[in-house]
Amino acid sequence: MSTINFANREINFKIVYYGPGLSGKTTNLKWVYQTVPGDRKGEMVSLATEDERTLFFDFLPVDLGEVKGFKTRFHLYTVPGQVFYNASRKLILRGVDGIVFVADSASNRLRANAESMRNLRENLSEYGLSLEQVPMVIQINKRDLPDALPVDMIRAVIDPEASFPVFEAVATEGKGVFEPLKEVSRMVLSRLADSA
Amino acid sequence: MIEPTVALYGDAFTKAAAVLEDLIEQAQVRYALLVDRKGFVLVHKEALWAPRPPALDSIATLVAGNAAATQALANLLGEPKFNELVKQGEKQGLYVEEVNDLALLVMVFDNTTPIGRVKLFGKKAAAELDEITRGAVVMPRELGIDKDFHKSADAMLDDLFGN
């Protein structure tokens, strides 16, 4: 659910990076933070443990600019991927406008990808939402791994009906980071226009 | 745009801003913010004497996350809710009062300001903001954002995130 502040002429969207632990959600946000010019981004907030695992969330506001007189911003969040942080994950999904699901290409993470997708469905349902109602794209990360599974195999597990746009990525090198973000942003804006 | 949203504009925004201005004067706080439960700033006001505030987006996001976590804790303990949240440092404090299930009132104050004063006027302001925010809930289709907005924004995405 975007938030519109007519008085300040602002419109804000919430985009959440979801996926299993260590799939590269925070790496995506760090790359965006490093790459977007200083005047187009706010401070990045990371609530992480000492070993840099996300504890609650990472947050990065990005300014799209002024659209039809409205200052338009995307608030990017990551969730903690580790299974036992589900209570936190659920909270971050509140008011979500769009999702980037970050899947891990490693052969031993296929099940973790599937479980995370199932967990996403369950958590959305607690807000009365289904995946069909929320704009989502899938980023298949770590394509540079020597044991990277074929994209089709990963997709067959997390998106068997091929419902969502898929992007391959190596987030540590910035490859495939902006494409899924741009696509989900487009989908979110399109939904806003459709609902008007 | 999936759910109803709080859209403060016109009269509702003016009223909410006036409540925050009165609050700053009466409670003698540095900053007062009305934020929604998702962590977006709806209205904010600053005391004339206060230094430039830190990133308001970050404050709103962290307060909303904290409030959501506090609510989850209350639920685990069988409480319907925990009402207020106070953080006190050496020089400044932060007080959060629940306005309703849509919004939170955030105040940042100097430690020279008595906390009792902050709470007293904070609760009064929250009651006034409750009515204002409830009256400002609209369905997405009522917001009047048209397809032109989408087209213009779409072109700007290439500029920000690359082709």
Interface residues (C-beta under 8 A of the other chain):
Chain A: M1 S2 T3 I4 N5 F6 A7 I11 N12 K14 V36 R40 G42 E43 V45 L47 F56 F57 F59 P61 V62 D63 L64 G65 V67 K68 F70 T72 H75 A87 S88 L91 I92 R94 G95 D97 L129 Q133 V134 F178 L181 K182 S185 R186 L189 S190 R191 L192 A193 S195 A196
Chain B: M1 I2 E3 P4 T5 V6 A7 L8 Y9 G10 F13 T14 A17 D36 R37 K38 G39 F40 V41 L42 V43 A55 D57 S58 T61 L62 G65 A68 A69 A72 P140 R141 L143 G144 I145 D146 K147 D148 F149 H150 S152 A153 D154 M156 L157 D158 D159 L160 F161 G162
